[in-house]
Amino acid sequence: MTLAIGPGGVDFEDYVRLRLFDQTFYGSSERSLVAGVMQNRRLVAQVNFRADWNCIFTNKIAMTHYLAAHGLPVLPIDMLFSHRAHPAAADVLTTQADLESFLRDPGTYPLFGKPVEGFQSLGTISLRRYLSEQDVAETASGHFIRVKDLSGSILAAYADGYIFQELVRSHAAMRRICGEGTGTARLLTINDQGKIRVARACLKIPAARNAADNYWRPGNILASLNLETGEITGACSGVGLEMKPVVRHPDTGAHLVGEAVPNWPGLIQMAIAGAKVVERVPLIGWDIASTESGPAIVEMNGTPDLLLHQLADRRGMLDETFVAFVKSQKRLAAAWKPCATRTSPAASKLVP
C-alpha cells in the first residue's frame, strides 16, 4: 500500500511482476523509486508531449525512412505487402498471389517480416530459407510453414501493411553468446533541452528458439549492462515468482556475466545521434543491434518500457535526476503551442 500511494503508483500486479516483495532483489536500492506500468505511461505522456510526432514511432515505414534520410544505419525495407499500395512499384506486393511468389523466391532469403504498425514483436517472423519440394518456408527456430498458410495469415491480419527486411546477422561475438538469434541492446536516451545522454541500457537476449528478443516471450533473457563498458553484469529470465537468475545461455552454453556487447561505444554514439535527429521526442528507447559492419538501428520506441531497465538494473527510475527532467518537460509542455497557432518570424521572412 505504501508503494501504491507513493511516486511509482505501483499496483498489485506491478508488485508481483517487479518482485517488489523481495527486498533482497533490490538490495540497497530504494523500492519506492520503482515506477509501475500506469506511472510509466503517465511519465512518458508528460515527457513526450509532442503528440504530432507519434506517427513516426507507430509506422515502421515512416520510422525507417526518416532515420535513413538523416544518415543513420537502419535495416532497409526490401518489400512491402499492402492491398492499398500502387501495384506499379517494384518493391510492393498487392495480392496474395504476388506475396506467395515473393515467398517462393529462394533469392529473397533469409527474411524478417513484421507488421507496418505492429508492437512488442507481435506478428513478426524470421525465415531462414524456402524448400520448394514441400512448398514451405523454414523459420529461424527450425519450424516449417506452408507458403499458402503464411500468406493467408499475413493477408488476414496485416493486409494494410506488412514489410520484409533482410534478416540481420549479429556480430560474431554476439552469436557466440546467443546463437543465431538477434539480440539487441535497449538504450534509453534523455534529451534535456539539448543535453543528450544514455540514461540506462540493458541487453535483450533471445533464447528457447524465440525469433524475437522481446523479454515477454517465455525463455528470453534480460541482461544488465555496465553503461561505460557494455559488459554484462547479471542476467535473469521470467518475472515475478517465475524470475530466476541466468548464468549461462540455455542454447549456446555461453557464460554471460563478463561478456561485452561488441561495438559498444558505437552503439552509445548511435543512440545519441538518433536522439539528436528526433529531438522533439526527449525520451526514446532504442533497439540497436551490433553487426559485423557496426551498429544498426532496429527500432526506436516513443513509449519506452521503463520496467525493462528497472528489472535489469534492480533499481527504480524515479531518482532525483529523472524526476527533475520530468518536471522540466512538464514546464515546456505547459508553454508549448502547436505550430498552426504561432507565427515564426524566420518563416515570415521567406514570404515576399
NORMORA-V623811 format. One record per run of one state. SS is the DSSP state (h for helix, s for strand, l for the rest). FROM is the first residue (numbers start at 1). TO is the last residue. If there is no record, write none. Layout:
# NORMORA-V623811
[[SS & FROM & TO] [SS & FROM & TO]]
This chain:
# NORMORA-V623811
[[l & 1 & 11] [h & 12 & 17] [l & 18 & 22] [h & 23 & 26] [l & 27 & 30] [h & 31 & 33] [l & 34 & 36] [h & 37 & 47] [l & 48 & 50] [h & 51 & 53] [l & 54 & 54] [h & 55 & 58] [l & 59 & 59] [h & 60 & 69] [l & 70 & 73] [s & 74 & 74] [l & 75 & 76] [s & 77 & 81] [l & 82 & 91] [s & 92 & 93] [l & 94 & 95] [h & 96 & 103] [l & 104 & 105] [h & 106 & 108] [l & 109 & 110] [s & 111 & 115] [l & 116 & 124] [s & 125 & 131] [l & 132 & 135] [s & 136 & 139] [l & 140 & 143] [s & 144 & 146] [h & 147 & 158] [l & 159 & 161] [s & 162 & 166] [l & 167 & 169] [s & 170 & 170] [l & 171 & 171] [h & 172 & 178] [l & 179 & 183] [s & 184 & 192] [l & 193 & 194] [s & 195 & 205] [l & 206 & 220] [s & 221 & 225] [l & 226 & 230] [s & 231 & 237] [l & 238 & 239] [h & 240 & 242] [l & 243 & 243] [s & 244 & 245] [l & 246 & 247] [s & 248 & 248] [l & 249 & 254] [s & 255 & 255] [l & 256 & 259] [s & 260 & 260] [l & 261 & 263] [h & 264 & 277] [l & 278 & 282] [s & 283 & 291] [l & 292 & 293] [s & 294 & 301] [l & 302 & 305] [h & 306 & 313] [l & 314 & 319] [h & 320 & 335] [l & 336 & 338] [h & 339 & 341] [l & 342 & 344] [h & 345 & 348] [l & 349 & 352]]
